[in-house]
Amino acid sequence: MDAVEKANTERQKRWVKDQKVGEGTYAVVYRGREASTNRKVAIKKIKVGQFKDGLDMSAIREVKYLRELRHQNVIELLDVFSSKTNLNLVLEFLDSDLEMIIKDRSLVFLPADIKSWMAMTFRGLEFCHRNWILHRDLKPNNLLIASDGQLKIADFGLARDFADPGYKMTCQVITRWYRPPELLFGSRYYSTAVDVWSVGCIFAELMLRTPYLAGESDMDQLKTIFRALGTPTEQDWPGHTKLPDYVPIGQFPKTPLRDLFTAASADTINLLSQCLLYEPRKRITAKDALNHAYFFALPYPSHPSKLPKCAAQLTAALPLEELDGNTLNGKTNNRLKRKLSSPNETRSAIARRLDFTKPTPGS
Amino acid sequence: MANRMNWLQGKTVRKNTPTNASHSRSSSTPQVHSTSSTIFGGGVKDPSGRITEYSSEDDQCPVCKSDKYLEKKLRLLVSSCYHKMCESCIDRLFTLGPAPCPICNKVLRKLAFTPQTFEDLGVEKEIAIRRRIAKEFNKRVEDFTTLREFNDYLEDVEDITFNLINDVDPVGTETRIAAYREANAALTLLNTQREEAYILSLRQAEDMQRKEKEARAEELRREEEEEREEKESGKREIIERLERAEGTDAVSVVRRTKRERAEREASRKGVAPGGSAQALLRARLAAAAATTKDTPHIPFQDDYYAYDDMFVLQPIYVDPTSEAVRKDREGIMRAGGYRVEEAWERAVRSAVAGLDLWPLDAIPHPLGVDQGGDIIMSAA
């Protein structure tokens, strides 16, 4: 065993994988613990092998950027190790995301709550931008909420560093509803303004409790945007007609945001409109947004500990011991368990394992 | 003082007349007693009726010398040369077409006479001039590159206005205005349209608010109606049950019906989304007030921006790699929001970052605690 492998197994021993909590296209997420301190973590196991050129691009991106970022409002990458052919990322464990909270109809948001979430989002985003990283996939689903209420930006699978002289970037990023018009028009040279648009959409969604610009296709997305904010003129957005995928889309009049956000204060409307400006160069930057009058006006942003939490989060706060107990007895048991059951049915797996203590009729 | 207060309240002020409660005029809006066959409009237009036409007990027509004492219906109007005349004089002098003003000999037309709004005719004149000037000189701050230029322009406008009001060099001033009008016709038109659009949007907003208010009132009325109907049907139910003699005695029948109705009402209220959300909101507000105090917003929670940059970014660099972006011949990069300045800033910042630190000084913490977010290696 060479030194690298040895170091890897040492790292691997630091973490215990418990229960599967979710599965994405390129990764499976497990709940885990740090063996020595029992600190809760999330372990993201990257599926390797199904991609021809080795690792998936997004895994590389995630490791590359999270490794360098440490901020209160950005998810923390604690460790990286490999097991057999898999790559494992050990991340901070966060039990809910903003989408769950927005969808939970039993919760009521105060203007101060929205202000607090927005401030935390902008702080995390400003930190990324300050370090020359575009997130490129901001949406409520990727804004995770810690148990103390802190909001953390997660999922850097589409992140990219920017401000390099003239390399083309892809325009097929950001979930459609949160994608800015310059990307929909196929711009290959863009900047931090794309993330700010997404934050603007999230801001509106927090107020409306439903996605603000929900288009059904890329074309429909543009139409939805224009219907909501008016078709941009050459004056609003100089040069947009020259973008690669530009197509003229009907003329829609400008309607004031006030019509939809009737209860919002003037500052709120102002910040929102500045996040949703067509001209990317005029769109507010994360740094300027944090200095916007909206954040200084009364009411003060809610203290993170007072922000509304959804029911899932409250139950997750309960101790996990009864769940953990059965999977703790060393590696062999762990492997056995995994072979006997599908990963998301931990409870049934436990029951079956208990059955082995009795003589079963089949064996 | 009392007179001035009256004017603020929108009453017509009568010169040297003590205003008292026993005054003959009943309403604060004076009726216009016109002696002429022509109804003269104009003056300050105010749909709320707060601003009224000015008239006083001492009014006397300078042309025919008839006054309020003899001629109760005397109404003085102002000409475009700011001389007053009574309506009968105007009719007499100008019905046959334009004629010279009996006071200053300027040729006047009948329709150019307007009612008087202000006691001081100087004010009347200034307002008319300012209104005219504002219509043509309507540039905005956005139309200028520097604030200085805008201020100079405002001063010019004020100069022209002053000249017009005080009749200083009228010919020269008019040529100045004409020259300006010619030079800025397009911009003036654009600004007029902008102004109109703004007024329209204000009106729409007002409309929207009014409609909302009406909708709310309607909702309230409907709810009240429903409640009343509910009550009535409850009463009917009790009577019906008593008639059919359900249950053993009358008291229990009444009690049971009432209880059922209360249950129904509660379930109805629970379903109503407005009610429950309101209750939740109230609960949250109460809870928020009871726990920790919120603190004012602090933009950044680290001291990243407290440090001075160790460099000054130049407006342009010799940079062959970014030439394509800077030239942007097809214009496809501009609209995407890409800035070559960012690339330069990043390059310069990375080059000078940490230059003032001693080697190894920058990592005093074993775990690489955040020092502005650059390279953090976790100790494993």
Interface residues (C-beta under 8 A of the other chain):
Chain A: E10 R11 R14 R67 E68 L69 R70 H71 Q72 L78 D79 S106 L107 V108 L110 A112 K115 A119 R123 E126 F127 R130 N131 W132 F162 A163 D164 P165 G166 E182 F185 S187 R188 Y189 Y190 S191 A193 V194 W237 P238 G239 H240 K242 L243 P244 P256 R258 D259 T262 E279 P280 R281 R283 L290 N291 F295 F296 P299 Y300 P301 S302 H303 S305 K306 P308
Chain B: S201 Q204 A205 M208 E212 A277 L280 L281 R284 L285 A287 A288 T291 T292 K293 D294 T295 P296 H297 P299 F300 Q301 D302 Y304 D319 T321 S322 A324 V325 E330 G331 I332 M333 R334 A335 G336 G337 Y338 R339 V340 E342 A343 E345 R346 G368 D370 G373 D374 I375 I376 M377 S378 A380
